[in-house]
Amino acid sequence: SARAVEATGGGTLVNSGTIQSASSDGLYTARAATVTNSGTIKGAVRAINFSGNFARTLNLDTGSVLIGLVQGGTGVDDLVLLGSGTEDISRFLAFETLSLKGSAWTLNGAGSFATSAGVQSGTLTVDGTLTSPTMTVAAGGTLTGKGTVAGATTIADAGTLAGKSGQALSMSSLALNNMSNVNVALGAPSASALFKVT
């Protein structure tokens, strides 16, 4: 195979260097697996290919660079963001969940997660279009950005929705709890909304 890494048995894979294929997938597995990346994974066909009906978790940590698509399988594929970084979510195909458990990530592009998206900790900046049935911001987490969350957004007690003058975050729906936080950074007086609920 021209795949750079073919993990036929699945398992736990940690990359902090460079995995690269000039003609196929960078990383391929057709078994249950947990992949943690703080290096570079590049593929001519796909950066990562999760094949078959298995549970997979992809952890992206500070320093992660993905070049190419990341193909989920027919099982449950979870994307977990650790540390900090920026990612184009259009590269993730057939993933079920997205969870920020790090400190700060910015998401660009347009991508969808079939089951749920959430902020467990840190600040998630959505500057693209994130589609998921639900977006939940837990205590200690912050949601901000100038893009669109196409899904039912809930800010838990001690969770934060943050806005900034000159940019608007759009959401399909928004539910705030009694102890939810809404933080706004205001500039010159403006008639422009900081949040749009459509």
N, C-alpha and C positions, 0 to 999 in steps of 0.2 A: 504494500500500500504506500501511496505517496503522502499519507497523513503524517504529520510531524510526530504526534503522540497519539497512539491508539490504545486506550485503556480498556481492554476487552473485559476485564474483571470489575471495572468500576472502582469504588472505594474512595479514599481521600487523596486528593491531588492538590499540591500547593506549588504555585509558580511565582518566583520573584525575579526570574531572568527573562529569556526570550524563547518563545515557541513559535516556529514559523514554517509554513509549507508554501512552496512556490507553485504547487499544482493541485492541491487538495485542501482538506481541512487542517487547521492548526491542531485542534484537540478533538478527539472523537471518543465517545463511550456509548455503549448500548446496554449499560447496567446502572443500578443505583449508584449515585456518586455525589460527593461534595467537592467542589472545585473552589479554591481560594486563589485569587490573582492579584498581585501587586506589581507584576511585571508586564510584559508585552506578549499578547497572543495574536498571531496574524495568520490568515489563511487565504489562499487564492479563491477557494469556493466558499468556505465559512471559517470564521475564527474558531467557533466551537460548535460541535454538532452533538446534541443529546438525542440519541435515537431510541425508539421503543417505549414501552409502557412501564416506566420506572420513575421513582422519585429522585429528583436532582435539585441540589442547591448550588447556586453560583454566587460566591461572595466576592465582591469587588472592593478592594482596599486601596488606600492611598498609593498612587503611582500606577494604578491599573491603566493599561492602554489596550483596547481591543480594535483590531483592524479587520473588518469583515463582519458578516452576519453571525448572530448567535441563535441557533435553531433549537427550540424546545422539542421534546418528544410528545408522546400521547399520554404520558403520566403527568404527575404534578411537578412543574418546574418553577422554582422560587428564585427570585433575584434579590439579594441582600446587599445593601450598600453600607460599607464600613469606612471609617476614616473620612476622607474628603476627596472630592474630585468633580469632574464634569463628564457627562456621557450623553450620547445621542440615543434616545430610547427607541428610535425606529429600527435599530439593529436587532432588537429582541423579538423573536417570532415564536408564537405558541407558548408563552409563559403565563402562568396562572397568577402569581403574586409578586408584588414589589414591596420591599420594606427597607426604610432607612433606619439603621441602628448605629450610625456613625456620628460625625460632627457636622458636616456640611457638604451637600451635593447639589449640583445644578444639572437639570435635565433639559435637553434641547430635542428638537425633532418631534415626531408624532408616533406614539407607541401605545399599545394596549395590553392590559393584564386582565385575564378572564375572570378572576375571582375577587381580588382585592388589592388595594394599595394602602400603605400606611407609613406614618412617621412615628417610630418608637422613641427616638432621641435625635437631637441635632436639628439642623435647618435644611429643609428641602425647598429648593428654588425651582419652580416649574416655569421655564421660559418657552417651552414648546407646548404640545398637546398631549396630555396624559389621560387615557381612557381606561376606566375601570368601574365596575358597579358601585364600589364604595372607596372612599378615601377617608381614613381615620387618623386624626392627629392626637396622639396620646399625651399624657402629662409630661412636660419637659420637652416636647417636640414643637417645631415651628414650621408652618407652611407659608410660603411667600412666592413671589414671582410676577411675571407679566404675561404668562401664557394662559392655558385653559386646562382645568380639571373637569373632564367630561365624566361625571359620576356624582353620587350623593356624598357630599363632604360633611364630616362631623368633627367638631373640635371638642375634645374631652375637657373635663375640669383640669385646669392648669396646663392645658395645651394652648398654643398661640397661633393666631392668624395674623400675619404681618403685612402691612401695605406701605407703599412709598409713593409720594407725590410724583405724578408724571407717568405712572405705570398702573395697569389694572389687571388683577387676576380674575379670570372668569371661572365660574363653577356652575354645574347643572343645578345643584341645590346646596343649601348650607344650613346646618343645625349647630347652634351654639348652646352649650350647657351653662348653668348658673355661674360657674367659676371659670369659664373659658376666658382667655385673654385675646383682645384685639389691639394690636400695637400699630400705630400709623406714624410715618415720618412725613410731616407736612412741609411743603415749600411755599411758594407764592400762592395767593388765593387763586383757586381754579374751580371751574364747574365740572371738571372731569372726575369720574368715580374712581375709587381705589379698588373696589371689588364689584364685580358684576355677577349677579345670580340670574341665570336665564331659564 
